[in-house]
Amino acid sequence: MKIVIIDGQGGRMGRSVIEQLKKSYPDLELYAIGTNSIATSAMIKAGASHAATGENPAIVNSQDADIIIGPIGIVMANSLLGEITPAMATSIGSSKAYKILIPVNRCNHYIVGCQNNTLSDYINMVCEEVGKEVRSRCEQ
């Protein structure tokens, strides 16, 4: 199973997701795609199995991903202060992967109904959802 975590702006969300998933599912292969080298580095330090930086890795890895995880901005062109290019947003958005998006209200995006949970709460919800998807696919 190919799980791709895409993050930028320092990689704090991606790092936290990877750390928690590695604790619960140490054998998962996690692909870290940073929109910048700082984000990629943070996710590598968290235990990502594979890592790359930039537009092309996001496009290539979203094509055959089973699960894509990241802030909701990864499917919006020019979001994350411009780190998500239109080509990245299109590729990620059109991927057949199961997408688990973290609803953050930043960078001129406001998600109506988004709860005021902490980042830790959202990371826990992400990891619970990955667990459900992993178990579901193992049963098939």
Protein Blocks (a to p, Z undefined) as FASTA:
>chain_A
ZZddddeeholmmmmmmmmmmmmmmmbccddddfbfklmmmmmmnopabdcedjklmmmm
mmmcfbdcddfklmgghianhlacfklmmmmmmpcbdcddddddeehiacehiacbdfkl
mmmmmmmmmmmmmmmmmmZZ
